[in-house]
Amino acid sequence: MLLTDFIARQADEQGGLSSLIDFITKGNDWLNDVVWGIPMLILIVGTGIFLTGRIGGFQFGKFGHVMKNTIGKITQKTEARDKGAVTPFQAMTTALAATVGTGNIAGVAGAIALGGPGAVFWMWVSALFGMATKYAEVVLSVRYRERNEKGDWVGGPMYYIVNGLGKKWKWLAGVFALFGALAAFGIGNMTQANTIAGSVYQTAVNLGANTVSEQMIRIVVGVLIALLVGMVIIGGVKRIGQVTERLVPFMSVLYIIGALIVIFTNVSQIGKVFSLIIEGAFQPSAVVGGVTGITLIQAIQRGVGRGVFSNEAGLGSAPIAHAATSETNPVKQGLYGIFEVFADTIVICTLTAFTILISGIDIPYGTKVGADLSISAFTTAMGGTWGSLLVTAGIVLFATSTILSWSLYGVRCCEFLLGTKAIRPYQIIFVLFIVVGTTMNLGLAWDIADTLNGLMAIPNLIALLGLSGVVVRLTKEYRSELKIKGK
């Protein structure tokens, strides 16, 4: 009652609903600055550096082994014999579907505009150490997972907190699950659906459909996405895995080909782009000009922040998907965590960045931009129609796959808090919110979801640091096995 009385009092004192929204906005802005501020980013990257040291740079020394045993097995058709599990590759594509999203297109453009080309360098740095973080998350998720009442494997930070750190830390697991269940509606649902609807409408306008009602397009798109997602998630983790197993490789290859077309069209400028990135990483004003006000701190913050937000290393979401794997060796599944970060940030985010920087388009440094900047870059080599269609297709596929994966994350968090009886009601509400998301102005909703997403990292990082010894032990055992086998 104290909280509701306080909010009501704020509404009365400041002049009604608009003032209340303003009050909430300011409060969330303050909290968001804390959650995604420099101290938090240092903690996330610092955890990655700490874990890298503890596992002896495993993600670097065994990188070839990682590639061979992840993407190298993509052509090997396997089935999960365990009815409550998915294949290791399906677990990885489910997690990758959540990380490879609109942030890889719009987010990278925003990072460059606000942090300069040097933000890309710091994005790489966060990814290199983020590989160790994601590896540790996946290892612990498989090590401490358990069966639910339906016979499915369930896991993630809430389970390795309780089963690893001990029952006295169950409150911390509950905090993570609460943030995760709520964040799923924002970052993994409404905002993604809204981005899809907006992109489809804008593409329709670009193609000459100026008389079409924007609201009608948004409603139709919302209903179609809701029906698609509903049909998939009702089948549980297995069906989600089967869909993402096909969708993720297809959408990634489609986008990569499009980006490479732009890059090879301007291949003579690659050296210049590298120079912009390296020089901008340490002297951003020398690259973008002092008038924009972009500082070294901003370049680091935007680059690291985009890297973390994109690959989700340290946030604790991806291990929820990996817990469903049929793989029994935690380290073998952990290899997929390393590959995830590499594919998401080093490959796809980098291709977006190079496409923007090499295309020759004017970048409005110091201002907020989104997918429009990426679309402009693609149109330089592919023409307005094809460039717009490619980026829109990428957004539709990336965002839809993100919705599918986050539906699983939200369900598992809700299940941890309320039990399996809460799964179906949560799924129904989740699907309905897709339609809501396509038809609303979600500026504040996006910001709140962004904050909740960042808050998830705090309990997860505590667990990673506390259980790092377990990760070290399992990694050493795996290394010993490889030596015995002569690998």
C-alpha positions as CSV (number, residue, x, y, z in Angstrom):
1,M,0.0,0.0,0.0
2,L,2.9,2.4,0.7
3,L,4.1,2.2,-2.9
4,T,0.6,2.7,-4.4
5,D,-0.1,5.6,-2.0
6,F,3.2,7.2,-3.0
7,I,2.4,6.9,-6.7
8,A,-1.1,8.2,-6.2
9,R,0.2,11.1,-4.2
10,Q,2.8,11.9,-7.0
11,A,0.0,11.9,-9.5
12,D,-2.1,14.3,-7.5
13,E,0.7,16.6,-6.6
14,Q,2.2,16.8,-10.1
15,G,-1.1,17.1,-12.1
16,G,-2.5,13.8,-13.2
17,L,-1.5,11.0,-15.5
18,S,1.0,12.9,-17.7
19,S,2.9,14.0,-14.6
20,L,2.9,10.5,-13.3
21,I,4.3,9.2,-16.6
22,D,6.9,11.9,-16.5
23,F,7.8,10.9,-12.9
24,I,8.1,7.2,-13.9
25,T,10.2,8.2,-16.9
26,K,12.6,10.3,-14.9
27,G,12.9,7.5,-12.3
28,N,13.5,4.9,-14.9
29,D,16.1,7.1,-16.7
30,W,18.0,7.5,-13.4
31,L,17.9,3.7,-12.7
32,N,18.8,2.9,-16.3
33,D,21.9,5.2,-16.1
34,V,22.9,3.1,-13.0
35,V,22.2,-0.3,-14.6
36,W,23.8,0.4,-17.9
37,G,26.3,3.0,-16.6
38,I,30.1,2.7,-16.6
39,P,30.3,0.9,-13.2
40,M,27.9,-1.9,-14.4
41,L,29.7,-2.3,-17.8
42,I,33.0,-2.5,-16.0
43,L,31.5,-5.2,-13.7
44,I,30.2,-7.2,-16.7
45,V,33.4,-6.9,-18.8
46,G,35.5,-7.4,-15.6
47,T,33.7,-10.6,-14.9
48,G,34.6,-11.8,-18.4
49,I,38.3,-10.8,-17.9
50,F,38.3,-12.6,-14.5
51,L,36.7,-15.8,-15.9
52,T,39.1,-15.7,-18.9
53,G,42.0,-15.7,-16.5
54,R,40.6,-18.5,-14.4
55,I,40.0,-20.8,-17.4
56,G,43.3,-20.0,-18.9
57,G,42.0,-18.1,-22.0
58,F,40.1,-21.3,-23.0
59,Q,38.0,-19.4,-25.6
60,F,41.2,-18.3,-27.4
61,G,43.5,-21.3,-27.0
62,K,40.7,-23.7,-28.0
63,F,39.0,-21.5,-30.6
64,G,39.6,-24.0,-33.4
65,H,38.2,-26.8,-31.3
66,V,35.2,-24.7,-30.5
67,M,34.5,-24.0,-34.2
68,K,35.0,-27.7,-35.1
69,N,32.6,-28.9,-32.5
70,T,29.8,-26.3,-33.0
71,I,29.4,-24.8,-36.5
72,G,31.5,-27.7,-37.8
73,K,28.7,-30.1,-36.9
74,I,25.9,-28.1,-38.5
75,T,25.5,-30.7,-41.3
76,Q,25.3,-33.6,-38.9
77,K,21.7,-34.5,-38.4
78,T,21.0,-35.5,-34.8
79,E,17.9,-36.2,-32.8
80,A,17.4,-35.7,-29.1
81,R,16.6,-39.1,-27.7
82,D,15.5,-37.5,-24.4
83,K,11.9,-36.5,-24.8
84,G,12.4,-33.6,-22.4
85,A,15.4,-32.2,-24.3
86,V,16.5,-30.6,-27.6
87,T,19.7,-31.3,-29.5
88,P,22.8,-29.2,-28.6
89,F,22.5,-27.3,-31.8
90,Q,18.8,-26.5,-31.3
91,A,19.6,-25.3,-27.8
92,M,22.3,-23.0,-29.3
93,T,20.0,-21.7,-32.1
94,T,17.2,-21.0,-29.6
95,A,19.7,-18.9,-27.6
96,L,21.2,-17.3,-30.7
97,A,17.7,-16.4,-31.9
98,A,17.3,-14.2,-28.9
99,T,20.7,-12.5,-29.2
100,V,20.6,-12.0,-33.0
101,G,17.8,-9.4,-33.1
102,T,17.0,-5.9,-34.1
103,G,20.0,-4.7,-32.0
104,N,22.3,-6.1,-34.6
105,I,20.8,-3.8,-37.2
106,A,19.4,-0.7,-35.4
107,G,21.5,-1.0,-32.3
108,V,24.9,-1.1,-34.0
109,A,23.9,2.0,-36.1
110,G,23.0,3.8,-32.9
111,A,26.3,2.9,-31.2
112,I,28.3,4.3,-34.2
113,A,26.2,7.5,-34.3
114,L,26.6,8.2,-30.6
115,G,30.0,6.7,-29.9
116,G,31.8,7.1,-33.3
117,P,33.5,4.3,-35.4
118,G,35.7,3.6,-32.4
119,A,32.6,2.1,-30.6
120,V,33.1,-0.9,-32.9
121,F,36.5,-1.7,-31.4
122,W,35.2,-1.6,-27.8
123,M,32.3,-3.8,-29.0
124,W,34.9,-6.4,-30.1
125,V,36.7,-6.1,-26.8
126,S,33.5,-6.8,-24.8
127,A,32.8,-9.8,-27.1
128,L,36.2,-11.4,-26.7
129,F,35.8,-11.5,-22.9
130,G,32.1,-12.1,-23.2
131,M,32.9,-15.5,-24.8
132,A,34.2,-16.6,-21.4
133,T,31.2,-15.3,-19.6
134,K,28.7,-17.0,-21.9
135,Y,30.7,-20.2,-21.7
136,A,30.6,-20.1,-17.9
137,E,26.8,-19.4,-17.9
138,V,26.1,-22.4,-20.2
139,V,28.5,-24.7,-18.3
140,L,26.7,-23.9,-15.0
141,S,23.3,-24.1,-16.5
142,V,23.8,-27.7,-17.7
143,R,25.7,-28.6,-14.5
144,Y,22.9,-27.5,-12.1
145,R,19.7,-28.1,-14.2
146,E,16.8,-30.2,-13.1
147,R,13.7,-31.9,-14.3
148,N,10.3,-30.2,-14.0
149,E,6.9,-31.9,-13.4
150,K,6.5,-32.4,-17.2
151,G,9.8,-34.1,-17.5
152,D,11.6,-31.3,-19.3
153,W,15.1,-30.1,-18.4
154,V,14.9,-26.6,-16.9
155,G,17.8,-24.4,-15.8
156,G,19.4,-21.0,-15.9
157,P,20.7,-18.6,-13.3
158,M,17.8,-19.2,-10.9
159,Y,18.7,-22.9,-10.8
160,Y,22.5,-22.6,-10.6
161,I,22.0,-20.0,-7.8
162,V,19.8,-22.4,-5.7
163,N,21.6,-25.7,-6.6
164,G,25.1,-24.2,-6.7
165,L,25.3,-21.4,-4.2
166,G,22.7,-23.0,-1.9
167,K,19.1,-22.7,-0.7
168,K,19.9,-19.6,1.4
169,W,20.4,-17.8,-1.9
170,K,16.9,-18.7,-3.2
171,W,15.8,-15.1,-2.7
172,L,18.4,-14.0,-5.2
173,A,17.2,-16.6,-7.7
174,G,13.7,-15.3,-7.2
175,V,14.9,-11.7,-8.0
176,F,16.5,-12.9,-11.3
177,A,13.3,-14.8,-12.2
178,L,11.1,-11.9,-11.5
179,F,13.1,-9.5,-13.6
180,G,13.3,-12.1,-16.4
181,A,9.6,-12.8,-16.4
182,L,8.8,-9.1,-16.7
183,A,11.6,-8.2,-19.1
184,A,10.3,-10.8,-21.5
185,F,7.2,-8.8,-22.2
186,G,9.2,-5.7,-23.1
187,I,12.6,-6.5,-24.6
188,G,11.5,-9.9,-26.0
189,N,7.9,-9.2,-27.0
190,M,6.3,-5.8,-27.4
191,T,9.3,-3.8,-28.6
192,Q,10.3,-6.5,-31.1
193,A,6.7,-6.7,-32.5
194,N,6.5,-2.9,-32.7
195,T,9.8,-2.8,-34.6
196,I,8.5,-5.4,-37.1
197,A,5.2,-3.5,-37.6
198,G,7.0,-0.2,-38.1
199,S,9.4,-1.6,-40.6
200,V,6.7,-3.3,-42.6
201,Y,4.7,-0.1,-42.7
202,Q,7.7,2.0,-43.7
203,T,8.6,-0.5,-46.5
204,A,5.0,-0.4,-47.8
205,V,5.2,3.4,-48.0
206,N,8.6,3.2,-49.7
207,L,7.1,0.9,-52.3
208,G,4.3,3.3,-53.0
209,A,1.5,2.1,-50.8
210,N,0.9,5.6,-49.4
211,T,-2.9,5.2,-49.0
212,V,-2.6,2.2,-46.7
213,S,-3.6,2.8,-43.1
214,E,-0.7,2.5,-40.7
215,Q,-2.9,1.3,-37.9
216,M,-4.4,-1.4,-40.1
217,I,-1.0,-2.6,-41.1
218,R,0.1,-2.7,-37.5
219,I,-2.9,-4.7,-36.4
220,V,-2.7,-7.2,-39.2
221,V,1.1,-7.7,-38.6
222,G,0.4,-8.0,-34.8
223,V,-2.3,-10.7,-35.3
224,L,-0.1,-12.7,-37.8
225,I,2.9,-12.7,-35.5
226,A,0.8,-13.6,-32.5
227,L,-0.7,-16.6,-34.4
228,L,2.7,-17.7,-35.6
229,V,4.3,-17.4,-32.2
230,G,1.3,-19.0,-30.5
231,M,1.4,-22.1,-32.8
232,V,5.1,-22.5,-32.1
233,I,5.3,-21.9,-28.3
234,I,2.3,-24.1,-27.6
235,G,4.5,-27.0,-28.6
236,G,7.1,-26.2,-25.9
237,V,10.8,-26.1,-26.0
238,K,11.1,-28.9,-28.6
239,R,9.0,-27.0,-31.2
240,I,10.8,-23.7,-30.5
241,G,14.1,-25.6,-31.0
242,Q,12.9,-27.1,-34.3
243,V,11.9,-23.7,-35.7
244,T,15.0,-21.8,-34.6
245,E,17.2,-24.6,-36.0
246,R,15.9,-23.7,-39.4
247,L,15.2,-20.0,-39.0
248,V,18.5,-18.8,-37.5
249,P,20.9,-20.2,-40.1
250,F,18.6,-19.0,-42.9
251,M,18.2,-15.4,-41.6
252,S,21.9,-15.1,-40.7
253,V,23.1,-16.2,-44.1
254,L,20.5,-13.9,-45.9
255,Y,21.7,-10.9,-43.9
256,I,25.4,-11.8,-44.2
257,I,25.2,-12.1,-48.0
258,G,23.5,-8.7,-48.2
259,A,26.1,-7.1,-46.0
260,L,28.9,-8.6,-48.1
261,I,27.5,-7.2,-51.3
262,V,27.7,-3.7,-49.9
263,I,31.2,-4.3,-48.5
264,F,32.7,-5.8,-51.7
265,T,31.1,-3.1,-53.7
266,N,33.3,-0.7,-51.7
267,V,36.2,-3.1,-51.1
268,S,38.8,-0.5,-51.7
269,Q,37.7,1.3,-48.6
270,I,38.2,-1.5,-46.1
271,G,41.6,-0.2,-45.0
272,K,40.1,3.2,-44.3
273,V,37.3,1.7,-42.3
274,F,39.8,-0.2,-40.1
275,S,41.7,3.0,-39.6
276,L,38.5,4.8,-38.5
277,I,37.7,2.1,-36.0
278,I,41.1,1.9,-34.5
279,E,41.8,5.6,-34.3
280,G,38.3,6.3,-33.2
281,A,38.6,3.8,-30.3
282,F,41.2,6.1,-28.6
283,Q,40.8,9.5,-30.3
284,P,37.1,9.7,-31.3
285,S,37.2,13.5,-31.8
286,A,39.9,13.1,-34.4
287,V,37.6,10.9,-36.5
288,V,34.2,12.5,-36.0
289,G,35.2,16.1,-35.1
290,G,35.1,17.8,-31.8
291,V,31.9,19.6,-32.6
292,T,29.8,16.4,-32.0
293,G,31.1,16.1,-28.4
294,I,31.8,12.4,-28.6
295,T,34.5,11.5,-26.0
296,L,36.6,8.4,-25.3
297,I,34.3,7.5,-22.5
298,Q,31.3,7.6,-24.8
299,A,33.0,5.5,-27.4
300,I,33.8,2.9,-24.8
301,Q,30.3,3.0,-23.2
302,R,28.4,2.8,-26.5
303,G,30.7,0.0,-27.8
304,V,30.8,-2.1,-24.7
305,G,27.1,-1.5,-24.0
306,R,26.0,-2.5,-27.5
307,G,28.2,-5.6,-27.3
308,V,26.8,-6.7,-24.0
309,F,23.2,-5.9,-25.0
310,S,23.5,-7.7,-28.3
311,N,25.2,-11.0,-27.3
312,E,23.7,-11.0,-23.8
313,A,26.9,-12.4,-22.2
314,G,26.4,-11.9,-18.5
315,L,22.7,-11.1,-18.5
316,G,21.7,-14.8,-17.8
317,S,19.1,-15.3,-20.5
318,A,20.8,-17.7,-22.9
319,P,21.7,-20.4,-20.3
320,I,17.9,-20.9,-19.9
321,A,17.8,-22.2,-23.5
322,H,21.0,-24.2,-23.2
323,A,19.7,-26.1,-20.1
324,A,17.3,-28.0,-22.4
325,T,20.1,-29.7,-24.3
326,S,20.4,-33.4,-24.6
327,E,24.2,-33.0,-24.1
328,T,25.2,-34.3,-20.7
329,N,28.7,-32.8,-20.7
330,P,28.5,-29.2,-19.5
331,V,31.7,-28.1,-21.2
332,K,30.7,-29.5,-24.6
333,Q,27.5,-27.5,-24.4
334,G,29.6,-24.5,-23.2
335,L,31.4,-24.5,-26.5
336,Y,28.2,-23.3,-28.1
337,G,28.1,-20.4,-25.8
338,I,31.5,-19.2,-27.1
339,F,30.3,-19.6,-30.7
340,E,27.2,-17.6,-29.9
341,V,29.1,-14.5,-28.9
342,F,31.4,-14.9,-31.9
343,A,28.6,-15.2,-34.4
344,D,26.4,-12.5,-32.9
345,T,29.0,-9.7,-32.3
346,I,32.2,-10.5,-34.1
347,V,30.4,-11.6,-37.3
348,I,26.9,-10.0,-37.6
349,C,27.4,-6.8,-35.6
350,T,30.7,-6.2,-37.3
351,L,29.2,-6.7,-40.8
352,T,26.5,-4.2,-39.9
353,A,29.1,-1.7,-38.8
354,F,31.3,-2.2,-41.9
355,T,28.3,-1.9,-44.1
356,I,27.4,1.5,-42.6
357,L,31.0,2.8,-42.5
358,I,32.1,1.6,-45.9
359,S,29.0,2.7,-47.8
360,G,29.9,6.4,-47.8
361,I,26.6,7.6,-46.4
362,D,26.5,10.6,-44.1
363,I,26.4,9.5,-40.4
364,P,24.7,12.1,-38.1
365,Y,27.2,11.7,-35.3
366,G,25.9,12.8,-31.9
367,T,22.3,12.0,-32.6
368,K,20.1,9.0,-32.0
369,V,19.5,6.8,-35.1
370,G,18.0,3.4,-35.8
371,A,17.5,1.0,-38.6
372,D,17.0,3.8,-41.1
373,L,20.8,4.3,-41.1
374,S,21.4,0.6,-41.9
375,I,18.8,0.8,-44.7
376,S,20.5,3.8,-46.2
377,A,23.8,1.9,-46.2
378,F,22.3,-1.2,-48.0
379,T,20.5,1.0,-50.6
380,T,23.9,2.4,-51.8
381,A,24.8,-0.9,-53.4
382,M,21.4,-2.6,-53.8
383,G,19.0,0.2,-54.7
384,G,16.2,1.6,-52.6
385,T,13.7,-1.2,-53.1
386,W,16.0,-4.2,-52.6
387,G,18.0,-2.6,-49.8
388,S,14.8,-1.7,-47.9
389,L,13.3,-5.1,-48.5
390,L,16.5,-6.9,-47.3
391,V,16.8,-4.9,-44.1
392,T,13.0,-5.2,-43.4
393,A,13.2,-9.0,-44.0
394,G,16.2,-9.1,-41.6
395,I,14.2,-7.2,-39.0
396,V,11.1,-9.4,-39.4
397,L,13.1,-12.6,-39.1
398,F,15.5,-11.5,-36.4
399,A,12.7,-10.0,-34.2
400,T,10.3,-12.9,-34.7
401,S,13.0,-15.4,-33.6
402,T,13.8,-13.2,-30.6
403,I,10.1,-13.3,-29.6
404,L,10.1,-17.1,-29.8
405,S,13.2,-17.4,-27.6
406,W,12.1,-14.9,-25.0
407,S,8.8,-16.6,-24.7
408,L,10.8,-19.6,-23.4
409,Y,12.9,-17.4,-21.1
410,G,9.8,-15.8,-19.6
411,V,8.0,-19.1,-19.2
412,R,10.9,-20.6,-17.3
413,C,11.3,-17.6,-15.0
414,C,7.5,-17.6,-14.3
415,E,7.6,-21.4,-13.8
416,F,10.4,-21.0,-11.2
417,L,8.3,-18.5,-9.3
418,L,4.8,-20.1,-9.6
419,G,5.3,-23.7,-10.8
420,T,4.3,-25.5,-14.0
421,K,0.6,-24.5,-13.6
422,A,1.5,-21.0,-14.5
423,I,3.0,-21.9,-17.9
424,R,-0.1,-21.8,-20.1
425,P,-1.6,-18.6,-18.6
426,Y,1.8,-16.9,-19.1
427,Q,2.0,-18.1,-22.7
428,I,-1.5,-16.8,-23.5
429,I,-0.8,-13.3,-22.0
430,F,2.6,-13.3,-23.8
431,V,0.9,-13.9,-27.2
432,L,-1.8,-11.2,-26.5
433,F,0.9,-8.6,-25.7
434,I,2.4,-9.1,-29.2
435,V,-0.7,-7.4,-30.7
436,V,-0.6,-4.7,-28.0
437,G,3.0,-4.1,-28.8
438,T,2.5,-3.5,-32.5
439,T,-0.1,-0.8,-32.0
440,M,1.4,1.3,-29.2
441,N,4.1,4.0,-28.8
442,L,6.6,2.0,-26.7
443,G,9.2,4.6,-25.9
444,L,8.8,4.3,-22.1
445,A,8.0,0.5,-22.3
446,W,11.3,0.0,-24.2
447,D,13.3,2.0,-21.6
448,I,11.7,0.1,-18.7
449,A,12.4,-3.3,-20.4
450,D,16.0,-2.2,-21.1
451,T,16.4,-1.4,-17.3
452,L,14.8,-4.8,-16.3
453,N,17.1,-6.6,-18.8
454,G,20.1,-5.0,-17.1
455,L,18.9,-5.7,-13.6
456,M,18.9,-9.4,-14.5
457,A,22.6,-9.3,-14.8
458,I,23.3,-8.5,-11.1
459,P,22.1,-11.8,-9.6
460,N,23.6,-13.7,-12.5
461,L,27.1,-12.1,-12.1
462,I,27.1,-12.8,-8.4
463,A,26.4,-16.4,-9.2
464,L,29.1,-16.6,-11.9
465,L,31.7,-15.2,-9.6
466,G,30.7,-17.4,-6.7
467,L,30.7,-20.5,-8.8
468,S,33.7,-19.8,-11.0
469,G,35.6,-22.6,-9.2
470,V,33.1,-25.1,-10.5
471,V,33.7,-23.8,-14.1
472,V,37.5,-24.0,-13.6
473,R,37.3,-27.6,-12.3
474,L,35.0,-28.8,-15.2
475,T,37.2,-27.0,-17.8
476,K,40.3,-28.7,-16.4
477,E,38.7,-32.1,-16.5
478,Y,37.7,-31.5,-20.1
479,R,41.2,-30.4,-21.1
480,S,42.6,-33.6,-19.5
481,E,40.2,-35.7,-21.5
482,L,41.3,-33.9,-24.7
483,K,45.0,-34.6,-23.8
484,I,44.3,-38.3,-23.2
485,K,42.5,-38.5,-26.6
486,G,45.4,-36.6,-28.3
487,K,43.2,-33.6,-29.4
